[in-house]
């Protein structure tokens, strides 16, 4: 059983795909790093400086409850239609 060699153009194409896959991986890492450094990082830093409490957990540290009052309206057909 003889092994069949690929033509030169197909071998070059396969090599090119390997090279571009490596560049694509590196490019993804660079884009994600820039996204974090210029967008997520400053927002997190600014919210830490401003002491933002996005989850309203600050009151829980003093022993307060996390209970939120429930919507006590009776279920009816019109209300169900509005919710969907």
N, CA, C and O atoms as a GROMACS GRO file, in nm:
protein
  336
    1UNK      N    1   0.083  -0.117   0.000
    1UNK     CA    2   0.000   0.000   0.000
    1UNK      C    3   0.089   0.124   0.000
    1UNK      O    4   0.160   0.150   0.097
    2UNK      N    5   0.084   0.198  -0.105
    2UNK     CA    6   0.169   0.316  -0.120
    2UNK      C    7   0.098   0.439  -0.064
    2UNK      O    8  -0.023   0.455  -0.078
    3UNK      N    9   0.176   0.524   0.001
    3UNK     CA   10   0.119   0.648   0.051
    3UNK      C   11   0.117   0.750  -0.061
    3UNK      O   12   0.215   0.767  -0.134
    4UNK      N   13   0.007   0.817  -0.072
    4UNK     CA   14  -0.009   0.915  -0.179
    4UNK      C   15   0.031   1.052  -0.128
    4UNK      O   16  -0.017   1.096  -0.023
    5UNK      N   17   0.118   1.120  -0.201
    5UNK     CA   18   0.162   1.254  -0.162
    5UNK      C   19   0.065   1.356  -0.218
    5UNK      O   20   0.012   1.342  -0.328
    6UNK      N   21   0.043   1.459  -0.138
    6UNK     CA   22  -0.043   1.567  -0.182
    6UNK      C   23   0.030   1.656  -0.281
    6UNK      O   24   0.152   1.668  -0.274
    7UNK      N   25  -0.043   1.717  -0.372
    7UNK     CA   26   0.020   1.813  -0.463
    7UNK      C   27   0.077   1.931  -0.384
    7UNK      O   28   0.040   1.955  -0.269
    8UNK      N   29   0.168   2.002  -0.448
    8UNK     CA   30   0.237   2.112  -0.382
    8UNK      C   31   0.139   2.219  -0.336
    8UNK      O   32   0.154   2.271  -0.225
    9UNK      N   33   0.041   2.253  -0.417
    9UNK     CA   34  -0.053   2.359  -0.377
    9UNK      C   35  -0.135   2.319  -0.255
    9UNK      O   36  -0.164   2.405  -0.171
   10UNK      N   37  -0.172   2.194  -0.242
   10UNK     CA   38  -0.247   2.149  -0.126
   10UNK      C   39  -0.159   2.145  -0.001
   10UNK      O   40  -0.205   2.176   0.109
   11UNK      N   41  -0.032   2.108  -0.018
   11UNK     CA   42   0.060   2.110   0.096
   11UNK      C   43   0.084   2.252   0.143
   11UNK      O   44   0.088   2.278   0.263
   12UNK      N   45   0.100   2.345   0.050
   12UNK     CA   46   0.116   2.485   0.087
   12UNK      C   47  -0.008   2.538   0.158
   12UNK      O   48   0.002   2.612   0.256
   13UNK      N   49  -0.126   2.500   0.108
   13UNK     CA   50  -0.250   2.543   0.171
   13UNK      C   51  -0.262   2.488   0.313
   13UNK      O   52  -0.301   2.561   0.404
   14UNK      N   53  -0.229   2.362   0.334
   14UNK     CA   54  -0.233   2.302   0.467
   14UNK      C   55  -0.135   2.372   0.561
   14UNK      O   56  -0.167   2.396   0.678
   15UNK      N   57  -0.017   2.405   0.512
   15UNK     CA   58   0.080   2.480   0.592
   15UNK      C   59   0.030   2.618   0.628
   15UNK      O   60   0.047   2.665   0.740
   16UNK      N   61  -0.033   2.682   0.529
   16UNK     CA   62  -0.088   2.815   0.553
   16UNK      C   63  -0.197   2.810   0.660
   16UNK      O   64  -0.204   2.899   0.744
   17UNK      N   65  -0.281   2.707   0.659
   17UNK     CA   66  -0.385   2.693   0.760
   17UNK      C   67  -0.325   2.676   0.899
   17UNK      O   68  -0.379   2.729   0.996
   18UNK      N   69  -0.216   2.604   0.911
   18UNK     CA   70  -0.150   2.589   1.040
   18UNK      C   71  -0.096   2.722   1.091
   18UNK      O   72  -0.109   2.754   1.210
   19UNK      N   73  -0.035   2.799   1.002
   19UNK     CA   74   0.020   2.929   1.041
   19UNK      C   75  -0.092   3.024   1.083
   19UNK      O   76  -0.080   3.091   1.186
   20UNK      N   77  -0.200   3.030   1.006
   20UNK     CA   78  -0.309   3.122   1.039
   20UNK      C   79  -0.382   3.080   1.166
   20UNK      O   80  -0.433   3.166   1.238
   21UNK      N   81  -0.388   2.950   1.196
   21UNK     CA   82  -0.449   2.906   1.320
   21UNK      C   83  -0.368   2.958   1.439
   21UNK      O   84  -0.426   3.001   1.539
   22UNK      N   85  -0.237   2.956   1.429
   22UNK     CA   86  -0.153   3.008   1.538
   22UNK      C   87  -0.172   3.158   1.553
   22UNK      O   88  -0.185   3.208   1.665
   23UNK      N   89  -0.175   3.232   1.441
   23UNK     CA   90  -0.198   3.376   1.448
   23UNK      C   91  -0.336   3.408   1.504
   23UNK      O   92  -0.352   3.504   1.580
   24UNK      N   93  -0.436   3.328   1.469
   24UNK     CA   94  -0.571   3.349   1.521
   24UNK      C   95  -0.576   3.332   1.671
   24UNK      O   96  -0.645   3.407   1.740
   25UNK      N   97  -0.505   3.233   1.723
   25UNK     CA   98  -0.500   3.211   1.868
   25UNK      C   99  -0.435   3.330   1.938
   25UNK      O  100  -0.487   3.378   2.039
   26UNK      N  101  -0.324   3.376   1.885
   26UNK     CA  102  -0.254   3.490   1.945
   26UNK      C  103  -0.340   3.615   1.936
   26UNK      O  104  -0.347   3.693   2.031
   27UNK      N  105  -0.405   3.636   1.823
   27UNK     CA  106  -0.490   3.754   1.805
   27UNK      C  107  -0.606   3.752   1.904
   27UNK      O  108  -0.643   3.857   1.957
   28UNK      N  109  -0.665   3.635   1.930
   28UNK     CA  110  -0.772   3.624   2.026
   28UNK      C  111  -0.725   3.664   2.166
   28UNK      O  112  -0.794   3.736   2.237
   29UNK      N  113  -0.607   3.618   2.205
   29UNK     CA  114  -0.553   3.654   2.335
   29UNK      C  115  -0.528   3.804   2.346
   29UNK      O  116  -0.556   3.865   2.450
   30UNK      N  117  -0.476   3.863   2.241
   30UNK     CA  118  -0.448   4.007   2.243
   30UNK      C  119  -0.578   4.087   2.252
   30UNK      O  120  -0.586   4.183   2.329
   31UNK      N  121  -0.679   4.049   2.175
   31UNK     CA  122  -0.807   4.122   2.178
   31UNK      C  123  -0.872   4.110   2.315
   31UNK      O  124  -0.922   4.209   2.368
   32UNK      N  125  -0.871   3.990   2.374
   32UNK     CA  126  -0.930   3.974   2.506
   32UNK      C  127  -0.854   4.053   2.612
   32UNK      O  128  -0.915   4.109   2.703
   33UNK      N  129  -0.723   4.057   2.602
   33UNK     CA  130  -0.643   4.133   2.698
   33UNK      C  131  -0.674   4.282   2.686
   33UNK      O  132  -0.690   4.350   2.787
   34UNK      N  133  -0.682   4.333   2.564
   34UNK     CA  134  -0.714   4.474   2.544
   34UNK      C  135  -0.855   4.506   2.594
   34UNK      O  136  -0.877   4.612   2.653
   35UNK      N  137  -0.949   4.417   2.570
   35UNK     CA  138  -1.086   4.435   2.616
   35UNK      C  139  -1.089   4.446   2.768
   35UNK      O  140  -1.159   4.531   2.823
   36UNK      N  141  -1.014   4.362   2.836
   36UNK     CA  142  -1.011   4.368   2.981
   36UNK      C  143  -0.942   4.495   3.030
   36UNK      O  144  -0.993   4.563   3.119
   37UNK      N  145  -0.826   4.526   2.973
   37UNK     CA  146  -0.747   4.639   3.021
   37UNK      C  147  -0.818   4.771   2.999
   37UNK      O  148  -0.814   4.858   3.086
   38UNK      N  149  -0.884   4.789   2.885
   38UNK     CA  150  -0.943   4.918   2.853
   38UNK      C  151  -1.092   4.929   2.882
   38UNK      O  152  -1.146   5.040   2.878
   39UNK      N  153  -1.161   4.819   2.911
   39UNK     CA  154  -1.304   4.829   2.936
   39UNK      C  155  -1.342   4.774   3.074
   39UNK      O  156  -1.392   4.848   3.158
   40UNK      N  157  -1.319   4.648   3.097
   40UNK     CA  158  -1.363   4.585   3.221
   40UNK      C  159  -1.281   4.635   3.339
   40UNK      O  160  -1.337   4.663   3.445
   41UNK      N  161  -1.151   4.646   3.325
   41UNK     CA  162  -1.065   4.690   3.434
   41UNK      C  163  -1.100   4.828   3.486
   41UNK      O  164  -1.120   4.844   3.606
   42UNK      N  165  -1.109   4.931   3.399
   42UNK     CA  166  -1.144   5.064   3.448
   42UNK      C  167  -1.284   5.072   3.510
   42UNK      O  168  -1.305   5.146   3.607
   43UNK      N  169  -1.380   4.999   3.456
   43UNK     CA  170  -1.514   5.000   3.514
   43UNK      C  171  -1.511   4.940   3.654
   43UNK      O  172  -1.571   4.994   3.747
   44UNK      N  173  -1.440   4.829   3.670
   44UNK     CA  174  -1.429   4.766   3.802
   44UNK      C  175  -1.354   4.858   3.898
   44UNK      O  176  -1.392   4.870   4.014
   45UNK      N  177  -1.249   4.920   3.851
   45UNK     CA  178  -1.172   5.011   3.936
   45UNK      C  179  -1.257   5.131   3.977
   45UNK      O  180  -1.254   5.173   4.093
   46UNK      N  181  -1.331   5.187   3.882
   46UNK     CA  182  -1.416   5.302   3.912
   46UNK      C  183  -1.528   5.267   4.009
   46UNK      O  184  -1.560   5.346   4.097
   47UNK      N  185  -1.588   5.150   3.993
   47UNK     CA  186  -1.695   5.112   4.085
   47UNK      C  187  -1.639   5.082   4.223
   47UNK      O  188  -1.708   5.102   4.323
   48UNK      N  189  -1.516   5.034   4.231
   48UNK     CA  190  -1.455   5.010   4.362
   48UNK      C  191  -1.423   5.143   4.430
   48UNK      O  192  -1.440   5.156   4.551
   49UNK      N  193  -1.378   5.241   4.352
   49UNK     CA  194  -1.351   5.372   4.411
   49UNK      C  195  -1.479   5.442   4.454
   49UNK      O  196  -1.482   5.509   4.558
   50UNK      N  197  -1.583   5.426   4.375
   50UNK     CA  198  -1.710   5.489   4.408
   50UNK      C  199  -1.792   5.407   4.506
   50UNK      O  200  -1.903   5.447   4.543
   51UNK      N  201  -1.739   5.295   4.548
   51UNK     CA  202  -1.804   5.206   4.643
   51UNK      C  203  -1.945   5.171   4.597
   51UNK      O  204  -2.039   5.173   4.676
   52UNK      N  205  -1.959   5.139   4.468
   52UNK     CA  206  -2.089   5.102   4.413
   52UNK      C  207  -2.131   4.965   4.469
   52UNK      O  208  -2.048   4.876   4.485
   53UNK      N  209  -2.260   4.951   4.498
   53UNK     CA  210  -2.314   4.828   4.552
   53UNK      C  211  -2.420   4.777   4.454
   53UNK      O  212  -2.540   4.795   4.477
   54UNK      N  213  -2.375   4.716   4.346
   54UNK     CA  214  -2.465   4.676   4.239
   54UNK      C  215  -2.562   4.566   4.282
   54UNK      O  216  -2.671   4.556   4.226
   55UNK      N  217  -2.524   4.483   4.377
   55UNK     CA  218  -2.610   4.374   4.421
   55UNK      C  219  -2.685   4.405   4.551
   55UNK      O  220  -2.751   4.317   4.606
   56UNK      N  221  -2.674   4.526   4.599
   56UNK     CA  222  -2.737   4.569   4.724
   56UNK      C  223  -2.704   4.474   4.839
   56UNK      O  224  -2.793   4.433   4.913
   57UNK      N  225  -2.579   4.438   4.853
   57UNK     CA  226  -2.536   4.347   4.959
   57UNK      C  227  -2.477   4.420   5.078
   57UNK      O  228  -2.449   4.357   5.180
   58UNK      N  229  -2.458   4.550   5.069
   58UNK     CA  230  -2.391   4.622   5.177
   58UNK      C  231  -2.471   4.616   5.306
   58UNK      O  232  -2.412   4.604   5.414
   59UNK      N  233  -2.603   4.622   5.299
   59UNK     CA  234  -2.686   4.615   5.419
   59UNK      C  235  -2.682   4.478   5.486
   59UNK      O  236  -2.713   4.468   5.604
   60UNK      N  237  -2.645   4.375   5.413
   60UNK     CA  238  -2.642   4.241   5.470
   60UNK      C  239  -2.527   4.224   5.567
   60UNK      O  240  -2.531   4.135   5.652
   61UNK      N  241  -2.426   4.306   5.558
   61UNK     CA  242  -2.311   4.295   5.648
   61UNK      C  243  -2.348   4.331   5.790
   61UNK      O  244  -2.285   4.283   5.884
   62UNK      N  245  -2.450   4.416   5.809
   62UNK     CA  246  -2.491   4.457   5.943
   62UNK      C  247  -2.600   4.366   5.998
   62UNK      O  248  -2.663   4.400   6.098
   63UNK      N  249  -2.623   4.254   5.937
   63UNK     CA  250  -2.722   4.160   5.987
   63UNK      C  251  -2.862   4.182   5.934
   63UNK      O  252  -2.957   4.124   5.985
   64UNK      N  253  -2.876   4.264   5.832
   64UNK     CA  254  -3.008   4.288   5.773
   64UNK      C  255  -3.050   4.165   5.693
   64UNK      O  256  -2.968   4.077   5.664
   65UNK      N  257  -3.174   4.159   5.658
   65UNK     CA  258  -3.226   4.045   5.584
   65UNK      C  259  -3.220   4.071   5.434
   65UNK      O  260  -3.216   4.186   5.389
   66UNK      N  261  -3.218   3.964   5.357
   66UNK     CA  262  -3.218   3.974   5.211
   66UNK      C  263  -3.358   3.954   5.155
   66UNK      O  264  -3.375   3.941   5.033
   67UNK      N  265  -3.457   3.951   5.241
   67UNK     CA  266  -3.595   3.928   5.199
   67UNK      C  267  -3.648   4.048   5.122
   67UNK      O  268  -3.634   4.162   5.164
   68UNK      N  269  -3.711   4.020   5.007
   68UNK     CA  270  -3.781   4.122   4.929
   68UNK      C  271  -3.929   4.087   4.930
   68UNK      O  272  -3.963   3.970   4.910
   69UNK      N  273  -4.017   4.183   4.950
   69UNK     CA  274  -4.160   4.151   4.952
   69UNK      C  275  -4.206   4.098   4.817
   69UNK      O  276  -4.165   4.146   4.712
   70UNK      N  277  -4.293   3.998   4.824
   70UNK     CA  278  -4.343   3.934   4.702
   70UNK      C  279  -4.459   4.015   4.645
   70UNK      O  280  -4.525   4.091   4.716
   71UNK      N  281  -4.482   3.997   4.517
   71UNK     CA  282  -4.596   4.059   4.452
   71UNK      C  283  -4.719   3.978   4.494
   71UNK      O  284  -4.732   3.861   4.458
   72UNK      N  285  -4.808   4.040   4.568
   72UNK     CA  286  -4.920   3.965   4.626
   72UNK      C  287  -5.050   3.980   4.548
   72UNK      O  288  -5.157   3.949   4.600
   73UNK      N  289  -5.042   4.027   4.426
   73UNK     CA  290  -5.164   4.041   4.346
   73UNK      C  291  -5.215   3.904   4.306
   73UNK      O  292  -5.138   3.813   4.279
   74UNK      N  293  -5.348   3.892   4.303
   74UNK     CA  294  -5.408   3.764   4.267
   74UNK      C  295  -5.387   3.738   4.118
   74UNK      O  296  -5.398   3.831   4.037
   75UNK      N  297  -5.358   3.614   4.081
   75UNK     CA  298  -5.339   3.583   3.938
   75UNK      C  299  -5.473   3.588   3.865
   75UNK      O  300  -5.574   3.536   3.912
   76UNK      N  301  -5.472   3.651   3.749
   76UNK     CA  302  -5.590   3.653   3.664
   76UNK      C  303  -5.544   3.650   3.519
   76UNK      O  304  -5.426   3.667   3.490
   77UNK      N  305  -5.636   3.629   3.429
   77UNK     CA  306  -5.604   3.611   3.288
   77UNK      C  307  -5.545   3.737   3.226
   77UNK      O  308  -5.450   3.727   3.149
   78UNK      N  309  -5.597   3.854   3.256
   78UNK     CA  310  -5.547   3.978   3.198
   78UNK      C  311  -5.403   4.006   3.241
   78UNK      O  312  -5.321   4.051   3.161
   79UNK      N  313  -5.375   3.980   3.366
   79UNK     CA  314  -5.240   4.002   3.416
   79UNK      C  315  -5.141   3.905   3.350
   79UNK      O  316  -5.027   3.942   3.322
   80UNK      N  317  -5.184   3.782   3.326
   80UNK     CA  318  -5.099   3.684   3.261
   80UNK      C  319  -5.072   3.723   3.116
   80UNK      O  320  -4.963   3.699   3.065
   81UNK      N  321  -5.169   3.782   3.050
   81UNK     CA  322  -5.152   3.826   2.913
   81UNK      C  323  -5.050   3.940   2.904
   81UNK      O  324  -4.972   3.947   2.809
   82UNK      N  325  -5.051   4.030   3.003
   82UNK     CA  326  -4.958   4.142   3.005
   82UNK      C  327  -4.815   4.095   3.031
   82UNK      O  328  -4.721   4.156   2.981
   83UNK      N  329  -4.799   3.990   3.107
   83UNK     CA  330  -4.665   3.943   3.143
   83UNK      C  331  -4.596   3.874   3.027
   83UNK      O  332  -4.473   3.870   3.024
   84UNK      N  333  -4.670   3.820   2.934
   84UNK     CA  334  -4.605   3.746   2.824
   84UNK      C  335  -4.575   3.830   2.705
   84UNK      O  336  -4.521   3.780   2.607
   0.00000   0.00000   0.00000
